[in-house]
């Protein structure tokens, strides 16, 4: 799911692909709170993955966000 998350961040939220690594924090990837809210809505609308923006904000890094996506997708 990391590759999917990276694609979303680059294509939809205009994040530089160079900033997105599994170990990158939200700050390092330049994801502000508005971008995280948008990401939460995109995941639910386009992928059927429900992860609240609060949960995404609590993730330590991009890799953890991708793991959440994998877990939620498997639960559907």
N, C-alpha and C positions, 0 to 999 in steps of 0.2 A: 504493500500500500504506500510505501514511501515514494515510489515513482509517481503514483497517482496524485499524491498530495503535492509533490513538487510541481507537476503539470498544472494543477489547480492554482497554486500560488503564483506561478509564472504567468499563466495565460489569463486568469481571471483577476488576480489581485496585483499584477504587474510587479512582482518581486523579482529582483535580479537572480537568475539561476545560480550564479556564483555564491550567493549568500546562503543557499539552502543546502545544508548537510544534516545528517541525522543528529549530530551533536550540537548544532546551532540552536541557541536560545531564540525565543521570540524577538528579543531585542536585536540580536545579531542578524536575524533574518528581516529586520525592520517591519515586524508585524505589530502594529499598534492595536488598541482595543477595538477600534472600528473594523479593522481588517479581520480580526478574530471573529467578530459578530458576523461579518459577511461570509467567512469561511464556514461557520456553523450552519448558516442558512443554505449555502451552496451544497454542503455535504448532505443535508436532509432532502433538499429539493431534487438534486441531480443524481444522488447515489443512494438515497433511502437510509442514510446513516445518521442516527440521532445522537449528537454530542453537543451538549450545551456550550455556549461561549465561555461560561465559568469554568467548565471542565478543561477546555482548551487552554484557558489562561493559566490554569494550575499546572499544565504539563511543563516539565523541566526543559524539554527541547523538542525539536521537530520530529525526531525519531519516536518520542513518546506519543506525540499526536498521531503518528502513523500507526503505532501499536494499538491505540484506542480505536482507530478506524477499523483495523483488522478484527479486533475483538467484537466491536458492535456489528460489523458486517456478518460475522459468523453467527451472531446471536439472532439475526433476522431470519 
